[in-house]
């Protein structure tokens, strides 16, 4: 039988060992909430050296000869960076992408020369096909653009983009 006239007394002090147990039990939920679900690892990223580099940054090339009489040809125009090479290579697989204006018939690279002319017999002459990957030997190179007949007015400009 329950005595309704008596109130239940709780101790005013909880022993230290029970206080520690109560704190630890209350932290179980907190610790559970901090459980790691998964991790992501960033793998290392391969860095590679540029196989070809420009001799003059993004600047325009210097062309030789500086003028061609209209209606003459066939001939070649040499493209350099000032009197230095248009590009340098450490050797490897590269792709040159370009769209030749109708005034030009071919585009090639040839071993850099201190001269002001080039042709199909130039040392290291490599004919380029736009978008086709090829193996470029290490060295310094100039452009050699061929034409059949020099146009009236100017030869149009065009861009060559290199990738590896």
C-alpha positions as CSV (number, residue, x, y, z in Angstrom):
1,X,0.0,0.0,0.0
2,X,1.2,3.5,-0.9
3,X,1.5,6.1,1.8
4,X,0.2,9.2,0.3
5,X,1.2,11.4,3.1
6,X,4.9,10.8,2.7
7,X,7.0,12.6,0.2
8,X,10.0,10.9,-1.4
9,X,13.2,12.6,-0.6
10,X,16.1,12.8,-3.0
11,X,19.5,13.3,-1.7
12,X,20.7,16.8,-2.0
13,X,24.2,15.6,-3.0
14,X,24.9,13.0,-5.6
15,X,28.1,11.0,-5.0
16,X,30.9,12.0,-7.4
17,X,31.2,8.6,-9.0
18,X,27.5,8.7,-9.9
19,X,27.8,12.2,-11.3
20,X,30.7,11.0,-13.6
21,X,28.6,8.1,-14.8
22,X,25.6,10.4,-15.6
23,X,27.8,12.8,-17.5
24,X,29.4,9.9,-19.5
25,X,26.0,8.4,-20.3
26,X,24.7,11.8,-21.5
27,X,27.7,12.2,-23.8
28,X,27.2,8.8,-25.6
29,X,24.6,10.4,-28.0
30,X,27.0,13.3,-28.6
31,X,29.9,11.1,-29.5
32,X,27.7,9.0,-31.8
33,X,26.7,12.1,-33.7
34,X,30.4,12.7,-34.6
35,X,31.1,9.4,-36.2
36,X,32.7,9.8,-39.7
37,X,30.5,8.6,-42.6
38,X,33.1,8.6,-45.3
39,X,36.2,10.3,-46.6
40,X,37.4,11.5,-50.0
41,X,41.0,11.5,-51.0
42,X,42.5,13.8,-53.7
43,X,45.0,11.8,-55.6
44,X,48.2,13.3,-56.8
45,X,48.0,15.2,-60.1
46,X,50.6,14.5,-62.8
47,X,52.4,17.6,-64.0
48,X,54.2,17.6,-67.3
49,X,56.7,19.9,-69.0
50,X,55.6,21.8,-72.1
51,X,56.9,19.9,-75.1
52,X,56.9,23.1,-77.2
53,X,57.3,26.7,-76.1
54,X,57.0,29.9,-78.0
55,X,60.1,32.0,-78.8
56,X,58.1,35.2,-78.5
57,X,55.1,34.5,-76.2
58,X,51.9,35.4,-77.9
59,X,53.5,38.1,-80.0
60,X,53.3,38.2,-83.8
61,X,56.0,36.5,-85.8
62,X,58.5,38.4,-87.9
63,X,58.1,37.3,-91.6
64,X,60.9,37.2,-94.2
65,X,60.8,38.4,-96.8
66,X,58.9,41.4,-95.5
67,X,57.3,41.9,-98.9
68,X,56.6,39.7,-101.9
69,X,55.6,41.0,-105.4
70,X,52.0,40.1,-106.3
71,X,51.6,37.4,-108.9
72,X,55.1,35.8,-108.3
73,X,55.6,32.3,-107.0
74,X,55.9,29.7,-106.0
75,X,57.8,30.6,-102.9
76,X,58.1,30.5,-99.1
77,X,57.7,32.9,-96.2
78,X,59.9,32.3,-93.1
79,X,58.3,33.1,-89.7
80,X,60.6,33.8,-86.7
81,X,60.4,35.7,-83.4
82,X,62.5,38.7,-84.4
83,X,65.7,36.9,-85.4
84,X,65.2,34.1,-82.8
85,X,63.4,30.8,-83.2
86,X,59.6,30.8,-83.5
87,X,59.4,27.8,-81.1
88,X,61.6,25.5,-79.1
89,X,61.0,21.8,-78.3
90,X,62.2,19.3,-75.8
91,X,60.9,16.5,-78.1
92,X,57.7,14.6,-77.9
93,X,54.2,14.2,-79.4
94,X,52.4,17.5,-80.2
95,X,49.6,18.7,-82.4
96,X,49.5,22.0,-84.4
97,X,46.0,23.3,-85.3
98,X,45.6,26.0,-87.9
99,X,43.5,27.0,-90.9
100,X,45.6,28.1,-93.8
101,X,44.2,31.0,-95.8
102,X,43.9,30.3,-99.5
103,X,47.0,32.4,-100.3
104,X,49.1,29.7,-98.6
105,X,49.6,26.1,-99.8
106,X,51.6,24.5,-97.0
107,X,52.9,25.1,-93.5
108,X,56.0,23.5,-92.1
109,X,58.6,24.0,-89.4
110,X,62.3,23.9,-90.1
111,X,65.4,24.0,-87.9
112,X,66.0,27.6,-86.8
113,X,68.3,29.6,-89.1
114,X,69.9,32.9,-88.8
115,X,69.0,33.5,-92.5
116,X,65.9,35.0,-93.9
117,X,64.6,32.3,-96.1
118,X,63.4,28.7,-96.1
119,X,62.1,26.1,-98.5
120,X,61.3,22.4,-98.7
121,X,65.0,21.6,-98.6
122,X,65.6,23.5,-95.3
123,X,67.3,21.5,-92.5
124,X,64.8,19.8,-90.3
125,X,61.8,20.6,-92.6
126,X,58.6,19.0,-91.2
127,X,55.4,19.5,-93.1
128,X,52.5,20.2,-90.7
129,X,49.0,18.8,-91.1
130,X,46.4,20.7,-89.0
131,X,45.1,18.6,-86.1
132,X,47.4,15.7,-86.7
133,X,49.6,14.6,-83.9
134,X,53.3,14.1,-84.7
135,X,56.6,13.6,-83.0
136,X,58.7,16.7,-82.9
137,X,62.4,16.3,-82.2
138,X,64.1,18.5,-79.6
139,X,65.5,21.7,-81.1
140,X,64.6,25.2,-82.2
141,X,62.3,25.8,-85.1
142,X,61.0,28.5,-87.5
143,X,57.8,28.4,-89.6
144,X,58.1,27.9,-93.3
145,X,54.8,28.8,-95.1
146,X,54.6,27.9,-98.8
147,X,52.6,29.7,-101.4
148,X,51.9,29.0,-105.1
149,X,51.2,32.6,-106.3
150,X,51.5,35.7,-104.1
151,X,48.1,37.4,-103.9
152,X,47.3,41.0,-104.8
153,X,47.2,43.0,-101.6
154,X,48.5,41.2,-98.5
155,X,48.9,37.6,-97.4
156,X,46.2,37.1,-94.8
157,X,47.1,36.4,-91.2
158,X,46.4,33.1,-89.4
159,X,46.9,31.5,-86.1
160,X,48.7,28.3,-85.1
161,X,47.7,26.7,-81.8
162,X,50.0,24.0,-80.3
163,X,48.8,21.3,-77.9
164,X,50.2,18.1,-76.4
